[in-house]
Amino acid sequence: MNKQVGIKKTRCEWAESHALLLSYHDRQWGVPVHDDRLLFEMLNLEGAQAGLSWLTVLRKRESYRQAFDQFDAKKIARYTLQKQSSLLDNDGIIRNRLKINAVVENAKAFLEVRRAFGSFDNFLWQFVNGKPLIGHEKTRGTAISVVMSKELKKRGFRFVGPTICYAFMQAVGMVNDHSSTCFRAKKNRS
């Protein structure tokens, strides 16, 4: 057998700076997501990133899952003010009152969207007609993120500005922004 030893995969440059980013890039970033719970998680994690690095959020991801009941929107929507305040003492997450409160408000809005559209997936993927945009369609993706942001805000979501929405679209595979030389570029087009 002829094994190719020592051949390095070409990746998006940003993924090369840390092992967590590399793993996230190789396994998740840009892979189309249609699971409502994971879509909800990613939208909230992208909101938590506002003003910070994605690496900071990745380091805290498991703590976020524990703190927010595995992103179970039904449970989060029932959080009391006392529960929300207690999360400010959790050093495993980003301790920002507005961001914590946003997760609770987003859970309520998420449940309403699911009632109206059958799933969060149906609602979100309609913005890209059900299939990922390819990186060369960046102008279109940026315009869609503005529309998505407005629609999410109208429905009660917080920390969902156009920049956050675009990063979310990249993360959940609505936009395939892998560099053309990246080994993931072609794998994520379905």
Number of C-alpha atoms within 10 A of each C-alpha: 3 4 6 7 6 6 7 7 10 13 19 19 11 10 16 14 10 11 11 14 18 18 13 16 20 17 11 16 24 26 23 21 19 16 13 18 17 16 20 19 22 20 24 26 22 23 25 26 19 16 7 12 11 15 16 13 21 16 14 16 17 14 18 22 14 12 15 21 13 16 21 16 23 14 14 21 17 12 16 11 11 8 11 17 15 10 20 15 11 13 10 17 23 20 15 12 12 11 19 21 17 20 28 25 18 26 26 20 21 25 16 16 20 15 11 12 12 12 17 21 20 17 16 20 18 11 15 16 11 13 15 24 21 19 17 13 13 15 10 14 25 18 12 18 24 18 15 22 21 16 13 22 15 11 15 17 23 22 24 26 19 18 17 22 25 23 21 24 32 22 24 22 25 29 29 30 26 22 16 15 12 16 15 24 19 14 12 20 17 12
